[in-house]
Amino acid sequence: MTTTFITGANKGLGHETARRLIAEGHTVLLGARDPQAGTAAAKALGARFVQIDVTDDASVAAAAADVAAHEGTLDVLVNNAGIAGGQIPAEALTAADVAAVFDVNLLGVVRTTTAFLPLLRTSADPVIVNVSSGLGSLAITHDASRIESQVVAPAYTSSKAALIMLSTQYAKALPDVRINVVDPGYTATDLNGHSGPQSVTEGTDAVVALATEGPGHGSGRFLDRAGDIGWS
C-alpha cells in the first residue's frame, strides 16, 4: 500500500489529486490549513486529514510527527499548496507582497520536504512531486504562442521559477529520493477564478503519473500532462 501526503488538498488540484490517488489504491493523507475544510474534504474522499500550515515551522513539524505516529512511513509527498498573491500592479509591489507568496510557494516546500524526508527515507521507493507552473518556465513565458507569455504576475511567476530550480537542486542533492516538478497547465481553480480551460482532472494528470509510475524512473524532470517538458 502506497502512503501519500498532499498539502493544500482540501480543494482544487490537491483535492482532485487525492481523489484520483485513492482510486489508485493509495492511502491518502489530506493536508490542509483549515481544520473544518480539511476534515470535510477528507471525510468525503475517504482520506485521513492532517492539519498543516506550510508557512509555520511548528505546524509542519507537528504534521510530520502525526504521520510518524499513525502511519510510520511515507512513500509520496505532493507539495501542492500554493497562493497567487493577488493582482498587484508591478509598480505597487512591495517586498512584503513577494515574501508572502514565496513563504507558501517556495519556503513551504522547503519546510515540508525537510520535515517529511526522514519518513520518506523509510520507503522502498520515496517520491516527491512539486507542483509548479508553466508560468515559472523562462522558455514557456517567452514563447509568444503560449498564453503564459501574456501573464504579468511578478510574485507568483518568480516563486514558481524558484520552485523549479529548487526541485532540480533537490534531485541532485538527494539521489535516494525521486524528485520531480510539474506544470499542471491552465486549470480552472480558485487560484485563477476558475478561468482556466482545463478541468482539475486534466490539471492533475502529471501529478498522478509521477505519483504512480513506480521505481526505475528518473529524477529532476519537469513534466506536464503531455510528458516531459525539458529545460530549453
Protein Blocks (a to p, Z undefined) as FASTA:
>chain_A
ZZdddehilgcjllmmmmmmmmnopacddddfblmlmmmmmmmnopacddddfkbmklmm
mmmmmmmmmnopafbdcdfbccekiaadfklpcfklmmmmmmmmmmmmmmmmmmmmmmmm
mpfbdcddddddfklpmklmmmmkbmklmpccfklmmmmmmmmmmmmmmmmmmmmbccdd
ddebjaddfknoomafbdfklmmmmmmmmmmnoghiaehiacdfkbcebjZZ
